Amino acid sequence: MGSMQAAHRESAAVRAVRGFTSHHGGTPAAVWSAPGRANLIGEHTDYNDGFVLPFAIAERTAVAAARRADDTITVTSTFAPRSIAVALADVTPGGDYGWAGYPLGVAWALGQVRTLPDPVGADLFIDSDVPAGAGLSSSAALEMAVAGALAELWGLDLSTAEMARAGQRAENEVVGAPTGVMDQYASLLGQPDAAVFLDCRSLAARSVPLRLAPAGLALVLTDTGERHAHATGGYAARRASCEKGAALLGVPALRDLCMADLPRAETVLDAETFRRVRHVVTENARVEGCVADLEAGDLAAVGRHLTASHASMRDDYEITTRALDLAVEVALAAGALGARMTGGGFGGSAIALIEEARVARLTEAVTEAFAAAGFGRPRIGRVTPSAGASQTVM
C-alpha cells in the first residue's frame, strides 16, 4: 500500500541479496522480484473462464538464487524460522511442504514441461513486502519471482503463459489450492497507472489505463487483518458450485452464460447454486462494463461497478465478512465513488476509489468504525498500480 512504501527503506530485492549472502556465503547469480496484485473488479470469475481486471501493486517479493552442485532445492526466507531442502525429484503433488510448497511447486511445474539442466539444484533466498493472506496475492508474487529466477538460472526462455501456468500448477497440484491464473498474469503484466484486462479462457490480455491522478482520485486499500487460506474453507466449495451449475446448465464454463440466461438458470438450479452462478455471470458483465467506462473516462461509473460487485459477493457468493462489509460501508459514507472486497474473500482487504482530498477522512472513519465494532486496527493506505515482474540488476 502506498503509505506502507515509505516504511520500506530498502527494497525486498536488496534484503534478499543480503540474506542470501549471509546464509549461503556467496553472491546470487539471479535476482528477480514480482509484485502482489489487487483486483479492481472480477472476483471468482477466473476459474470460470471469465474476465478479470487486476493491477500489480508496488509491494514486491524478491528471490535471490544460485545454482548448486547437486539436485537439491533449498528455500530460505526472512519470514520463516527454518530452511527447507528437498531434492527436486522428491517434490510431488500434494506433498506437505508448508509455505515452501509455492517455490518448490514452481520448480516442479517447470520440470514437467521443460528439460532442466543437470544438476538441477538451486539455493533460493526470499524476502517480501507483500502481506500474506491480505487478498493481495502474496502467493503469485512469490511464484513469479521464483519462476523468473529459476528460468534465468536454468537457461529457460519462458513465455508469459508458461510462467503463469507454472505458478498456477504449483498452487493447484502441489499446494492444493484450486485457484485460477489471474494473479500470476497480473503479477507478470502489470504496468504503472494501469490495470490488466484478462480473458481467462483465451489468456488474451491488454493494459487498460486508469488515469487516476488527472482525475484527482486514489485507490485506497483497507487490510482488515482477517486472514484466509485458499487451500481450505469456502473457496473450493464455491468453485465446486460453479462447476455444478455449469454442468446442470449444459455449458463448458459459466463464462458461456450471459445475463439473458439467468431466468432459465433460476428454474434449473437450487437456490444456493443459482446465487453462485448469478454472481459470476453478473461479475463478468461488470468487468466488461468497467473496462468500457475506464476507456470512456467515466470513473464515477467505474465506482458504481465496484460497489455492485461487493453487494454480489456479499449476497450471492457469500464470501465477505462483517469487517469487509464495514470497510466498504464506511468508505462509501466517507465519499468513495465505489468500494468492494478484493481477493478471494473470507477475510483480507477492501478497495475504495475515492478523491485524494477525502483519503484522510476515509482512513480516520474506517479506523474509528473498526474500533467501535471491536475489530483489530486495520492497515489502510493508498495502493499504487505498478510494474510487473522483472530481473533486478544489483
C-alpha positions as CSV (number, residue, x, y, z in Angstrom):
1,M,0.0,0.0,0.0
2,G,1.1,3.5,-0.8
3,S,1.5,4.5,2.8
4,M,3.5,1.4,3.5
5,Q,6.1,2.1,0.8
6,A,7.8,4.8,2.8
7,A,8.3,2.3,5.7
8,H,10.4,0.1,3.4
9,R,13.8,1.9,3.4
10,E,15.3,-1.0,1.3
11,S,13.7,-3.0,-1.4
12,A,12.8,-6.6,-1.0
13,A,15.5,-7.4,-3.6
14,V,18.2,-5.7,-1.6
15,R,17.2,-7.5,1.5
16,A,17.0,-10.8,-0.4
17,V,20.6,-10.4,-1.7
18,R,21.9,-9.6,1.8
19,G,20.0,-12.6,3.2
20,F,21.4,-14.8,0.5
21,T,25.0,-13.7,1.1
22,S,24.6,-14.0,4.9
23,H,23.1,-17.5,4.7
24,H,25.0,-19.0,1.8
25,G,28.2,-17.1,1.9
26,G,28.3,-16.2,-1.7
27,T,26.7,-13.9,-4.3
28,P,23.5,-14.9,-6.0
29,A,23.6,-15.5,-9.8
30,A,20.0,-14.3,-10.3
31,V,17.7,-11.8,-8.5
32,W,14.1,-11.4,-9.5
33,S,11.2,-9.6,-8.0
34,A,7.4,-9.7,-8.7
35,P,4.5,-7.7,-7.3
36,G,1.4,-8.7,-5.5
37,R,-1.8,-7.6,-7.0
38,A,-5.1,-6.0,-6.1
39,N,-8.1,-6.8,-8.2
40,L,-10.1,-3.8,-9.3
41,I,-13.0,-6.0,-10.3
42,G,-13.7,-9.5,-11.5
43,E,-13.8,-11.8,-8.4
44,H,-14.1,-15.6,-8.7
45,T,-14.5,-15.3,-12.5
46,D,-11.1,-16.5,-13.4
47,Y,-11.6,-20.2,-12.8
48,N,-14.9,-19.9,-14.7
49,D,-13.1,-18.9,-17.9
50,G,-14.3,-15.3,-17.4
51,F,-12.9,-11.8,-17.3
52,V,-10.8,-10.0,-14.7
53,L,-9.3,-6.6,-14.2
54,P,-6.5,-6.7,-11.7
55,F,-3.4,-4.5,-11.3
56,A,0.1,-5.1,-9.9
57,I,0.9,-3.2,-6.7
58,A,4.1,-1.6,-5.5
59,E,4.8,-4.2,-2.8
60,R,7.0,-7.0,-4.1
61,T,8.5,-10.4,-3.3
62,A,12.1,-10.9,-4.3
63,V,14.2,-14.1,-4.8
64,A,18.0,-14.2,-4.8
65,A,19.2,-17.5,-6.3
66,A,22.2,-19.5,-7.3
67,R,22.9,-23.0,-8.8
68,R,24.0,-25.9,-6.7
69,A,26.3,-28.8,-7.5
70,D,23.6,-31.3,-6.6
71,D,19.8,-31.8,-7.3
72,T,18.5,-30.2,-4.1
73,I,16.3,-27.1,-4.0
74,T,16.8,-25.1,-0.7
75,V,14.3,-22.4,0.3
76,T,15.2,-19.9,3.0
77,S,13.3,-16.7,3.8
78,T,13.2,-13.8,6.3
79,F,9.7,-14.8,7.3
80,A,10.1,-18.5,8.2
81,P,12.2,-19.9,11.0
82,R,14.0,-22.6,9.1
83,S,15.2,-23.6,5.7
84,I,13.6,-26.3,3.6
85,A,15.8,-28.6,1.5
86,V,14.2,-31.1,-0.9
87,A,15.5,-33.0,-3.9
88,L,13.5,-31.8,-6.9
89,A,12.8,-35.4,-7.9
90,D,11.1,-35.8,-4.5
91,V,8.7,-32.9,-4.9
92,T,5.3,-34.4,-5.5
93,P,1.7,-33.1,-5.9
94,G,0.0,-32.9,-2.6
95,G,3.3,-33.1,-0.6
96,D,3.4,-31.3,2.8
97,Y,5.9,-28.5,2.3
98,G,4.2,-25.7,4.2
99,W,4.7,-22.3,2.6
100,A,7.7,-23.7,0.7
101,G,5.3,-25.6,-1.5
102,Y,4.9,-22.5,-3.6
103,P,8.5,-22.1,-4.7
104,L,9.1,-25.9,-4.7
105,G,5.9,-26.3,-6.7
106,V,7.1,-23.8,-9.3
107,A,10.4,-25.7,-9.7
108,W,8.4,-29.0,-10.1
109,A,6.0,-27.4,-12.6
110,L,8.8,-26.2,-14.8
111,G,10.3,-29.6,-14.8
112,Q,7.0,-31.1,-16.0
113,V,7.2,-29.1,-19.3
114,R,10.8,-28.4,-19.8
115,T,14.1,-30.3,-19.8
116,L,16.1,-29.0,-16.9
117,P,19.9,-28.8,-16.6
118,D,21.9,-31.4,-14.8
119,P,22.5,-30.9,-11.9
120,V,19.2,-29.1,-11.2
121,G,19.8,-27.8,-7.7
122,A,19.3,-24.2,-6.6
123,D,19.5,-22.2,-3.4
124,L,16.7,-19.6,-3.1
125,F,16.5,-16.8,-0.5
126,I,13.2,-14.9,-0.3
127,D,12.1,-11.6,1.1
128,S,8.8,-9.9,0.7
129,D,6.8,-6.7,1.2
130,V,3.5,-8.3,0.2
131,P,1.3,-9.1,3.3
132,A,0.3,-12.7,3.4
133,G,-3.4,-13.5,3.5
134,A,-4.5,-10.0,2.8
135,G,-6.1,-10.6,-0.6
136,L,-3.1,-9.2,-2.4
137,S,-1.8,-12.5,-3.8
138,S,1.4,-12.9,-1.9
139,S,1.5,-16.4,-3.4
140,A,1.6,-15.3,-7.0
141,A,4.3,-12.7,-6.2
142,L,6.4,-15.5,-4.7
143,E,5.7,-17.9,-7.6
144,M,6.5,-15.4,-10.4
145,A,9.7,-14.2,-8.7
146,V,10.8,-17.8,-8.3
147,A,9.8,-18.6,-11.9
148,G,11.9,-15.7,-13.2
149,A,14.9,-16.6,-11.1
150,L,14.8,-20.3,-11.9
151,A,14.3,-19.6,-15.6
152,E,17.5,-17.4,-15.6
153,L,19.5,-20.0,-13.6
154,W,18.4,-22.9,-15.8
155,G,18.6,-21.0,-19.1
156,L,14.9,-21.4,-19.9
157,D,13.3,-18.9,-22.3
158,L,9.8,-18.9,-20.8
159,S,6.8,-17.1,-22.2
160,T,4.3,-15.2,-20.0
161,A,1.9,-18.1,-20.4
162,E,4.5,-20.6,-19.3
163,M,5.5,-18.7,-16.2
164,A,1.8,-18.1,-15.3
165,R,0.9,-21.7,-15.7
166,A,3.9,-22.8,-13.7
167,G,2.6,-20.7,-10.8
168,Q,-0.9,-22.0,-11.2
169,R,0.2,-25.6,-11.3
170,A,2.2,-25.1,-8.2
171,E,-0.9,-23.8,-6.3
172,N,-3.3,-26.3,-7.8
173,E,-1.2,-29.5,-7.7
174,V,1.5,-29.1,-5.1
175,V,-0.1,-26.7,-2.6
176,G,-3.7,-27.9,-3.3
177,A,-5.4,-24.6,-3.7
178,P,-7.9,-24.6,-6.6
179,T,-7.1,-21.1,-7.9
180,G,-7.2,-19.7,-11.4
181,V,-4.5,-17.9,-13.3
182,M,-5.5,-14.3,-12.8
183,D,-3.0,-13.5,-10.1
184,Q,0.1,-14.7,-12.0
185,Y,-0.8,-12.7,-15.1
186,A,-1.4,-9.6,-13.1
187,S,2.0,-10.0,-11.4
188,L,3.7,-10.5,-14.7
189,L,2.0,-7.9,-16.9
190,G,1.3,-5.0,-14.5
191,Q,2.1,-1.5,-15.7
192,P,2.1,1.8,-13.8
193,D,-1.3,3.5,-13.6
194,A,-3.0,0.7,-15.5
195,A,-5.0,-2.5,-14.9
196,V,-4.7,-5.8,-16.8
197,F,-7.8,-6.8,-18.7
198,L,-7.5,-10.6,-19.0
199,D,-9.7,-13.1,-20.7
200,C,-9.1,-16.2,-18.6
201,R,-10.2,-18.6,-21.4
202,S,-8.1,-17.3,-24.3
203,L,-5.5,-15.7,-22.0
204,A,-5.6,-12.6,-24.2
205,A,-4.5,-9.7,-22.1
206,R,-4.2,-5.9,-22.6
207,S,-3.4,-2.9,-20.5
208,V,-6.2,-0.5,-19.6
209,P,-5.1,2.9,-18.4
210,L,-6.7,4.1,-15.2
211,R,-5.8,7.8,-15.3
212,L,-6.4,8.3,-11.6
213,A,-4.1,11.2,-10.9
214,P,-5.5,13.5,-13.6
215,A,-9.0,12.8,-12.1
216,G,-7.8,13.6,-8.6
217,L,-8.5,10.1,-7.5
218,A,-6.8,7.4,-5.5
219,L,-7.2,3.7,-4.7
220,V,-7.2,3.0,-1.0
221,L,-6.9,-0.4,0.4
222,T,-8.1,-1.5,3.9
223,D,-6.4,-4.6,5.1
224,T,-8.9,-5.9,7.7
225,G,-6.3,-8.1,9.4
226,E,-8.6,-11.1,8.9
227,R,-6.6,-13.9,7.3
228,H,-7.8,-16.5,4.8
229,A,-6.3,-19.7,3.3
230,H,-7.4,-20.7,-0.2
231,A,-6.4,-24.3,0.2
232,T,-9.1,-24.7,2.9
233,G,-12.5,-23.3,3.7
234,G,-15.1,-22.0,1.3
235,Y,-13.0,-21.3,-1.8
236,A,-13.1,-24.9,-3.0
237,A,-16.8,-25.1,-2.2
238,R,-17.6,-22.0,-4.3
239,R,-15.6,-23.5,-7.2
240,A,-17.5,-26.8,-6.9
241,S,-20.8,-24.9,-7.0
242,C,-19.8,-23.2,-10.2
243,E,-18.8,-26.4,-11.9
244,K,-22.1,-28.0,-10.7
245,G,-24.0,-25.0,-12.2
246,A,-22.2,-25.2,-15.5
247,A,-22.8,-28.9,-15.8
248,L,-26.6,-28.6,-15.0
249,L,-26.9,-25.8,-17.5
250,G,-25.0,-27.7,-20.2
251,V,-22.2,-25.2,-20.8
252,P,-18.4,-25.8,-20.5
253,A,-18.0,-23.0,-18.0
254,L,-20.1,-20.1,-16.6
255,R,-18.3,-17.8,-19.0
256,D,-20.6,-19.2,-21.6
257,L,-23.7,-17.8,-19.9
258,C,-25.0,-14.2,-20.2
259,M,-27.5,-12.1,-18.3
260,A,-30.3,-13.4,-20.5
261,D,-29.6,-16.9,-19.4
262,L,-30.3,-16.2,-15.7
263,P,-34.1,-16.7,-15.7
264,R,-33.6,-20.2,-17.1
265,A,-30.8,-20.9,-14.6
266,E,-33.1,-20.0,-11.8
267,T,-35.6,-22.6,-12.8
268,V,-33.0,-25.3,-13.2
269,L,-30.7,-24.8,-10.2
270,D,-31.2,-25.0,-6.5
271,A,-31.3,-21.6,-4.7
272,E,-27.7,-21.6,-3.5
273,T,-26.2,-22.8,-6.8
274,F,-28.2,-20.2,-8.6
275,R,-26.8,-17.4,-6.4
276,R,-23.3,-18.6,-7.1
277,V,-23.9,-18.7,-10.8
278,R,-25.6,-15.3,-10.8
279,H,-22.6,-13.7,-9.1
280,V,-20.2,-15.0,-11.8
281,V,-22.5,-14.0,-14.7
282,T,-23.1,-10.5,-13.4
283,E,-19.5,-10.1,-12.4
284,N,-18.3,-10.8,-15.9
285,A,-20.7,-8.2,-17.2
286,R,-19.4,-5.7,-14.6
287,V,-15.8,-6.3,-15.7
288,E,-16.6,-5.6,-19.3
289,G,-18.6,-2.5,-18.3
290,C,-15.8,-1.3,-16.1
291,V,-13.3,-1.6,-19.0
292,A,-15.6,0.4,-21.3
293,D,-16.1,3.1,-18.6
294,L,-12.4,3.4,-18.0
295,E,-11.8,3.8,-21.7
296,A,-14.5,6.5,-21.8
297,G,-13.0,8.2,-18.7
298,D,-16.2,7.7,-16.7
299,L,-14.7,7.0,-13.3
300,A,-18.0,7.6,-11.5
301,A,-19.5,4.7,-13.4
302,V,-16.4,2.6,-12.5
303,G,-17.1,3.3,-8.9
304,R,-20.7,2.1,-9.2
305,H,-19.5,-1.2,-10.7
306,L,-17.2,-1.7,-7.7
307,T,-20.0,-1.2,-5.2
308,A,-22.3,-3.5,-7.2
309,S,-19.6,-6.2,-7.2
310,H,-19.3,-6.1,-3.4
311,A,-23.1,-6.5,-3.0
312,S,-22.9,-9.5,-5.3
313,M,-20.1,-11.1,-3.3
314,R,-21.9,-10.4,-0.1
315,D,-25.3,-11.6,-1.0
316,D,-24.9,-14.1,-3.9
317,Y,-21.4,-15.5,-3.4
318,E,-21.4,-15.1,0.4
319,I,-17.6,-14.6,0.7
320,T,-17.4,-11.3,2.6
321,T,-17.1,-10.9,6.3
322,R,-18.5,-8.3,8.7
323,A,-15.2,-6.5,8.8
324,L,-15.0,-6.3,4.9
325,D,-18.6,-5.1,4.7
326,L,-17.9,-2.5,7.3
327,A,-14.9,-1.2,5.5
328,V,-16.9,-0.9,2.3
329,E,-19.9,0.8,4.1
330,V,-17.7,3.3,5.8
331,A,-15.7,4.1,2.6
332,L,-18.9,4.8,0.8
333,A,-20.2,7.0,3.6
334,A,-16.8,8.9,3.5
335,G,-17.5,9.8,-0.1
336,A,-15.9,7.0,-2.1
337,L,-17.1,6.6,-5.7
338,G,-17.2,2.9,-5.1
339,A,-15.8,0.2,-2.9
340,R,-15.6,-3.6,-2.8
341,M,-13.9,-6.5,-1.2
342,T,-10.8,-7.6,-3.2
343,G,-9.3,-11.0,-3.4
344,G,-10.6,-14.5,-2.6
345,G,-12.7,-13.4,0.3
346,F,-13.4,-14.8,3.8
347,G,-11.1,-12.0,5.1
348,G,-8.4,-9.9,3.6
349,S,-8.9,-6.5,2.1
350,A,-11.3,-4.0,0.6
351,I,-10.5,-1.4,-2.0
352,A,-12.1,2.0,-2.5
353,L,-12.0,4.5,-5.4
354,I,-12.0,8.0,-3.8
355,E,-11.0,11.6,-4.3
356,E,-7.5,12.3,-3.0
357,A,-8.9,15.1,-0.8
358,R,-11.1,12.5,1.1
359,V,-8.4,9.9,1.7
360,A,-7.6,11.2,5.2
361,R,-11.2,11.2,6.2
362,L,-11.8,7.7,4.9
363,T,-8.7,6.5,6.9
364,E,-10.0,8.1,10.1
365,A,-13.5,6.9,9.6
366,V,-12.6,3.3,8.9
367,T,-10.2,3.2,11.9
368,E,-12.9,4.6,14.2
369,A,-15.5,2.2,12.9
370,F,-13.3,-0.8,13.4
371,A,-12.5,0.2,17.0
372,A,-16.2,0.8,17.7
373,A,-17.0,-2.7,16.3
374,G,-14.3,-4.4,18.4
375,F,-12.2,-5.3,15.4
376,G,-8.4,-5.1,15.4
377,R,-6.8,-2.0,13.9
378,P,-6.9,-2.1,10.1
379,R,-3.9,-1.2,7.9
380,I,-5.1,1.5,5.5
381,G,-3.2,3.2,2.7
382,R,-3.1,4.1,-1.0
383,V,-2.4,1.2,-3.3
384,T,-0.4,2.1,-6.4
385,P,-0.8,0.3,-9.8
386,S,2.8,-0.6,-10.6
387,A,5.1,-2.6,-12.9
388,G,5.2,-6.3,-13.2
389,A,7.8,-9.0,-12.5
390,S,11.4,-8.2,-13.5
391,Q,15.0,-9.1,-13.2
392,T,16.8,-7.0,-10.6
393,V,20.3,-5.7,-11.5
394,M,22.2,-5.3,-8.3
